[in-house]
Amino acid sequence: MHTVEIVLLVLLLGALTGIAARYLRAIPLPLIQIALGAALSWPQKGLHIAFDPELFLALFIPPLLFADGWRIPKREFFALHRPILRLALGLVLFTVIGLGFLIHWLIPAIPLTVAFALAAVVSPTDAVAVSAITRNLGMPAQTMHVLEGESLLNDASGLVALKFAVAATLTGLFSWTEAAKEFLWIALGGLGAGALLGWGFASLRETVTRRVGDVAATQMVLLMVLLPFAAYLLGEHIGVSGILAAVAAGVTTNFADLRRGEFVVERMQTEGTWTMVESAFNGAIFLLLGLQLPAILGKTLEAAGNDWWQPASQALIITLALLALRWIWLLLGVRGSLRKAHQHGTLTEQPTLWLTLVTTLAGIRGAVTLAGALSVPLLMPGGDVFPERHQLVFLATATILLTLVIGSVGLPLVLRRLPHTGEPLVVREERQARLVACQAAIAHLRDIQLPTDELPDAEQPAQMQEAVGRVAQDYRKRIDLLEEPANVTTPEAQADTPDAVRQRQRRYVVELELRLQALRVERDALYAERQAHHINDASLRALVGELDLNEVSLRKRLIVARQAAGLVAPEAAHSGH
């Protein structure tokens, strides 16, 4: 099949499986996509795609890691840096050494350096799969931030460990001193290169958009989409981690975004573009993974014949050992820092054994593991075959599949046993921020004074006062629903009972629902006008775009209003973002 047709087919299937996952809620999206990819490639005449690891890493991984670095909450990322670094660096080293010796003992035919290479391959985790599996299951938010931070950094540390293990196999030489120096150069150099490129892009964007405004929004979004590829290629070109360069570029760009509150069009286009890119690339990754499974797993199991259970049991033992090592490291190396973070208030979840089990099962392996396994060279310098390469690729692929299945089954069961911690911290913080914003708006309205040269007649001040009153009244309604019924502060509500406040909040919910209904009627009328040829397509898009923005705002306010009125649970309200 032609390359263009393959790309289009993979994107189409990614979109269709995403829609199917909305109906098959019990099955995580990654498993659906992997199963579909395997089904497409299983027949002899099925869809077979040559997997180029270097092209895969350059094309799919940088934008996804950039987006993760751009989206991850920086406050939590830096506040929880100790457990994140201990997982991303310490756990990788612990896994490479512990699992490497176990693999060599379990399968003596695999040389020790190759066993270390396999352990390095399976050390990076995949937070994308974890997020897809635990969506709407109540995964603690800050635990998810730790997992995301771990996944952002351990891709690089795992691939660096793989590089040294492969080099030791090829040359027979290894130096801890040289490995440490090389790791520091690769890691710090990658972070520095990415941060420098991200800062340069932010400065250029600031210069251009401050001069021309949102007119260049589309072009700036396109440049931002290309930025992770530029960071990755720059890092690889100078011999540092391109993966960490893409992550650092994403984090730096996000910091620059904090000073760009007035560029509404660019912000909306950026959010929509990255949502589409993430969805398309995530779907393509898991579909490509499924397309490789029959060829990798099938050949090994068929070659084993009646002894197929041996490689299968070896893969299962390695997977369970991988999760066991993660459990041990969480208990011995990470739990203390999590407990300190909880005591200092930076981690709301109590680090219990159940939470440790959740974090263990969330150690799912994904696309980086497959790309790393397939990047192992075929031949030694003398022309001999790389020792046990086929077994390394088989075991790595089987580990991906087994961790996905174990996580898909185990995480929902364990998450149900976590204690309910009440209203999530982020919900409380968002409500307080809305209160502050509303109060600031009302304070501004009180201070408004119409200049005397803008008073063409005596009625103008009264009209202005009436308009200010109407706008302020809407903000007071919003403050009423954001305040706790027993702790209201607005003058109208201080004399009321909590029941009266709750009734007023529910009336506001009804008002917002009516506004939404009226807005949808407006939209239907506009489409009817276009169908009757009373307006053209450009006018329709402009008018409907205004209504769409209004509807997004109203729907979000309605979610908050329903929550405040006791009509929606806080978790359900927050999941509706």
TORRO-626472 format. One record per residue (C-alpha): chain; y, x, z. Coordinates in steps of 0.1 Angstrom, whole numbers. Layout:
# residues N
  chain      Y      X      Z
      A      Y      X      Z
...
END
This chain:
# residues 577
  chain      Y      X      Z
      A      0      0      0
      A     35     13     -8
      A     55     26     21
      A     83      1     17
      A     58    -28     17
      A     42    -14     49
      A     75    -11     67
      A     85    -47     57
      A     51    -60     67
      A     52    -43    101
      A     87    -57    108
      A     76    -92     97
      A     45    -91    119
      A     66    -78    148
      A     89   -108    145
      A     61   -133    141
      A     42   -119    172
      A     74   -121    192
      A     76   -158    183
      A     39   -163    191
      A     43   -147    225
      A     67   -175    234
      A     37   -199    231
      A     10   -176    244
      A     28   -169    277
      A     -4   -158    295
      A     -9   -129    271
      A     17   -100    271
      A     34    -93    238
      A     21    -57    236
      A    -15    -68    238
      A     -9    -94    211
      A      6    -68    188
      A    -20    -42    194
      A    -48    -68    188
      A    -32    -79    156
      A    -28    -43    144
      A    -64    -36    152
      A    -76    -68    134
      A    -56    -58    103
      A    -71    -23    101
      A   -106    -30    112
      A   -122    -41     79
      A   -131    -13     55
      A   -104    -26     31
      A    -79    -33     58
      A    -44    -19     63
      A    -46     18     70
      A    -15     39     77
      A    -14     77     79
      A      2     84    113
      A     27    113    113
      A     34    121    149
      A     66    141    142
      A     80    113    119
      A     70     88    145
      A     88    106    174
      A    119    111    152
      A    121     75    139
      A    110     52    167
      A    114     70    201
      A    151     81    200
      A    167     47    195
      A    145     31    222
      A    152     58    247
      A    189     58    238
      A    190     20    244
      A    172     24    277
      A    197     51    288
      A    226     29    276
      A    213     -3    294
      A    199     11    327
      A    222      4    357
      A    237     38    364
      A    245     30    400
      A    208     24    408
      A    197     52    386
      A    218     78    405
      A    212     62    439
      A    174     63    434
      A    174     97    417
      A    151    113    443
      A    121     89    438
      A    128     89    400
      A    127    127    398
      A     97    130    420
      A     79    106    396
      A     92    121    364
      A     87    157    373
      A     65    160    404
      A     40    134    393
      A     36    149    358
      A     28    183    373
      A      5    168    398
      A    -13    148    371
      A    -16    177    347
      A    -32    199    373
      A    -53    174    391
      A    -65    154    361
      A    -69    186    341
      A    -95    201    365
      A   -112    167    368
      A   -116    164    330
      A   -129    199    327
      A   -154    192    354
      A   -164    158    340
      A   -167    171    304
      A   -175    208    305
      A   -174    210    267
      A   -136    206    269
      A   -120    239    277
      A    -97    239    307
      A    -65    245    287
      A    -74    215    264
      A    -81    195    295
      A    -46    203    307
      A    -33    193    273
      A    -51    159    276
      A    -37    154    311
      A     -2    162    298
      A     -6    137    270
      A    -15    108    293
      A     12    117    319
      A     42     98    303
      A     45     61    312
      A     58     33    291
      A     84     10    308
      A     87    -12    277
      A     51    -24    281
      A     57    -29    319
      A     88    -50    312
      A     69    -71    286
      A     40    -77    310
      A     61    -85    341
      A     88   -106    325
      A     94   -137    347
      A     67   -126    371
      A     91   -115    399
      A     90    -77    395
      A    114    -64    421
      A    146    -54    402
      A    151    -20    419
      A    114    -11    415
      A    118    -18    378
      A    148      5    378
      A    127     33    393
      A    100     27    366
      A    126     27    338
      A    142     59    351
      A    108     76    354
      A     99     66    319
      A    132     79    306
      A    125    114    319
      A     88    119    320
      A     84    116    282
      A    101    150    280
      A     83    166    309
      A     49    154    296
      A     56    167    261
      A     68    200    274
      A     36    203    295
      A     16    195    264
      A     35    222    245
      A     25    249    270
      A    -11    237    273
      A    -15    238    235
      A      2    272    233
      A    -22    285    260
      A    -51    272    240
      A    -39    288    208
      A    -29    322    222
      A    -50    324    254
      A    -19    334    273
      A      1    315    300
      A     28    325    324
      A     42    303    351
      A     75    322    351
      A     80    318    313
      A     69    282    315
      A     95    274    343
      A    122    292    323
      A    113    274    291
      A    112    240    308
      A    146    245    324
      A    161    255    290
      A    144    226    272
      A    153    200    298
      A    189    211    307
      A    196    220    271
      A    185    186    259
      A    206    168    285
      A    236    190    278
      A    234    186    240
      A    230    148    242
      A    258    145    267
      A    281    166    245
      A    273    146    214
      A    277    113    233
      A    311    125    247
      A    322    135    212
      A    313    102    197
      A    331     84    226
      A    362    104    220
      A    362     97    182
      A    356     60    188
      A    384     59    213
      A    408     76    189
      A    400     53    160
      A    398     20    178
      A    429     25    199
      A    447     28    165
      A    430      1    144
      A    415    -21    171
      A    384    -42    165
      A    389    -40    127
      A    365    -10    127
      A    339    -27    150
      A    311    -29    124
      A    315      7    114
      A    315     19    150
      A    284     -1    158
      A    267     15    128
      A    277     50    140
      A    264     42    174
      A    230     31    159
      A    228     65    142
      A    238     84    173
      A    204     86    189
      A    189    101    157
      A    217    126    156
      A    211    136    192
      A    173    139    188
      A    176    160    156
      A    203    182    172
      A    181    188    202
      A    150    196    181
      A    171    219    158
      A    183    241    187
      A    150    242    204
      A    156    218    233
      A    143    183    242
      A    154    159    215
      A    141    130    237
      A    163    140    267
      A    192    145    243
      A    188    109    231
      A    187     97    267
      A    218    117    277
      A    237    104    247
      A    229     68    257
      A    240     74    293
      A    272     91    283
      A    281     64    258
      A    276     37    285
      A    301     55    308
      A    326     55    279
      A    321     18    274
      A    334     11    309
      A    369     18    296
      A    367     -5    266
      A    370    -40    281
      A    394    -53    255
      A    372    -47    224
      A    353    -80    224
      A    341    -81    188
      A    327    -46    190
      A    309    -53    223
      A    293    -85    210
      A    282    -68    178
      A    268    -38    197
      A    248    -60    221
      A    233    -81    192
      A    225    -51    171
      A    207    -32    199
      A    188    -63    209
      A    175    -66    173
      A    168    -29    170
      A    148    -28    203
      A    128    -59    193
      A    120    -45    158
      A    111    -10    170
      A     91    -21    200
      A     70    -45    178
      A     65    -18    152
      A     53      7    178
      A     26    -15    193
      A     15    -27    158
      A     12      9    146
      A     -8     17    178
      A    -31    -12    171
      A    -35     -1    135
      A    -48     33    147
      A    -72     20    173
      A   -103     11    151
      A   -101     45    133
      A    -98     65    165
      A   -121     45    189
      A   -145     32    163
      A   -155     66    148
      A   -161     82    182
      A   -182     52    195
      A   -201     50    162
      A   -208     87    162
      A   -222     84    197
      A   -248     58    185
      A   -269     44    214
      A   -250     67    238
      A   -217     49    231
      A   -215     42    268
      A   -209     79    276
      A   -175     83    259
      A   -166     48    271
      A   -174     56    307
      A   -156     89    305
      A   -125     71    293
      A   -128     46    321
      A   -133     73    348
      A   -103     93    335
      A    -81     61    335
      A    -91     52    370
      A    -85     88    381
      A    -51     88    365
      A    -41     56    384
      A    -57     71    416
      A    -36    102    413
      A     -5     81    408
      A    -14     61    440
      A    -18     93    460
      A     14    108    447
      A     33     76    455
      A     20     76    491
      A     24    113    497
      A     53    124    475
      A     75     94    469
      A     71     68    497
      A     92     89    521
      A    122     89    497
      A    117     52    490
      A    118     45    527
      A    150     65    531
      A    165     47    502
      A    156     14    519
      A    171     25    552
      A    203     35    534
      A    205      2    516
      A    201     16    481
      A    166      0    478
      A    163    -36    490
      A    125    -37    487
      A    105    -25    517
      A     80      2    504
      A     49    -15    515
      A     13     -9    503
      A     15    -39    480
      A     47    -25    464
      A     29      9    460
      A      0     -9    443
      A     25    -26    419
      A     41      7    411
      A      6     23    405
      A     -5     -4    381
      A     28     -2    363
      A     18     33    352
      A      9     20    317
      A      7     45    289
      A     21     38    254
      A     33     51    221
      A     45     86    233
      A      9     93    246
      A     -5     85    211
      A     21    105    193
      A     15    135    216
      A    -23    133    212
      A    -20    132    174
      A      5    161    174
      A    -21    185    187
      A    -28    209    158
      A    -60    206    138
      A    -67    243    135
      A    -66    275    156
      A    -47    306    143
      A    -79    321    130
      A    -88    289    110
      A   -113    275    135
      A   -111    238    145
      A    -90    231    176
      A   -115    227    205
      A   -125    191    211
      A    -94    177    194
      A   -112    145    183
      A   -123    139    219
      A    -88    145    232
      A    -74    119    208
      A   -101     94    216
      A    -97     97    254
      A    -59     95    252
      A    -61     64    230
      A    -87     47    252
      A    -64     55    282
      A    -35     36    266
      A    -57      6    260
      A    -73      6    294
      A    -40     10    313
      A    -25    -19    293
      A    -55    -41    301
      A    -56    -32    338
      A    -18    -36    341
      A    -19    -70    322
      A    -45    -83    346
      A    -36    -66    378
      A      2    -68    379
      A      5   -106    378
      A    -21   -109    406
      A     -5    -83    428
      A     31    -95    422
      A     22   -129    436
      A     13   -112    469
      A     47    -96    473
      A     68   -112    501
      A     97   -134    489
      A    129   -115    498
      A    153   -144    493
      A    182   -143    469
      A    181   -111    448
      A    208    -86    455
      A    221    -86    419
      A    226   -124    421
      A    247   -121    453
      A    267    -93    437
      A    273   -113    405
      A    284   -143    425
      A    308   -123    446
      A    322   -106    414
      A    328   -141    399
      A    346   -151    431
      A    369   -120    429
      A    376   -126    392
      A    385   -163    398
      A    407   -155    428
      A    425   -128    407
      A    431   -153    379
      A    446   -179    404
      A    468   -152    419
      A    481   -144    384
      A    488   -180    377
      A    508   -183    409
      A    530   -154    399
      A    537   -166    363
      A    574   -170    357
      A    587   -182    323
      A    617   -161    311
      A    649   -180    308
      A    653   -172    271
      A    621   -191    264
      A    634   -224    278
      A    646   -244    248
      A    649   -276    268
      A    648   -289    304
      A    612   -302    301
      A    597   -268    294
      A    594   -256    331
      A    576   -289    340
      A    552   -286    311
      A    545   -250    321
      A    539   -260    357
      A    515   -288    346
      A    496   -264    323
      A    493   -238    351
      A    480   -265    374
      A    453   -276    350
      A    441   -241    345
      A    442   -233    382
      A    422   -265    390
      A    394   -253    368
      A    393   -220    386
      A    392   -238    420
      A    362   -258    409
      A    344   -226    400
      A    353   -211    434
      A    340   -242    451
      A    306   -238    435
      A    305   -200    441
      A    312   -202    478
      A    285   -210    502
      A    288   -247    514
      A    292   -236    550
      A    317   -209    542
      A    342   -224    517
      A    377   -210    517
      A    396   -231    492
      A    422   -255    508
      A    406   -285    492
      A    371   -277    506
      A    379   -264    541
      A    381   -299    556
      A    349   -311    539
      A    314   -311    552
      A    287   -289    535
      A    272   -322    520
      A    306   -331    505
      A    309   -296    490
      A    274   -299    475
      A    283   -332    460
      A    314   -317    444
      A    294   -288    430
      A    269   -313    415
      A    298   -333    399
      A    309   -300    384
      A    274   -295    369
      A    277   -329    353
      A    311   -320    339
      A    298   -288    324
      A    268   -306    309
      A    292   -332    293
      A    313   -304    279
      A    282   -288    263
      A    272   -321    248
      A    307   -326    234
      A    307   -291    220
      A    274   -296    202
      A    288   -328    187
      A    318   -308    175
      A    294   -284    158
      A    275   -312    141
      A    307   -326    128
      A    318   -293    114
      A    284   -289     95
      A    289   -325     82
      A    323   -315     70
      A    308   -285     51
      A    280   -307     36
      A    307   -331     24
      A    326   -301      9
      A    357   -307     30
      A    356   -270     42
      A    341   -239     27
      A    315   -215     41
      A    340   -190     55
      A    359   -217     74
      A    325   -231     87
      A    315   -196    100
      A    349   -191    117
      A    350   -225    134
      A    313   -224    144
      A    318   -189    157
      A    345   -201    181
      A    322   -229    193
      A    293   -205    198
      A    314   -182    220
      A    325   -212    241
      A    289   -224    244
      A    276   -190    256
      A    303   -191    283
      A    296   -228    293
      A    258   -222    294
      A    262   -192    317
      A    286   -212    339
      A    261   -241    339
      A    233   -218    351
      A    255   -205    380
      A    266   -241    388
      A    231   -254    390
      A    221   -225    412
      A    250   -232    436
      A    243   -269    437
      A    207   -262    447
      A    193   -275    414
      A    178   -241    402
      A    161   -213    422
      A    181   -180    423
      A    153   -161    405
      A    151   -187    377
      A    188   -188    373
      A    191   -150    371
      A    162   -148    346
      A    182   -170    322
      A    206   -142    312
END
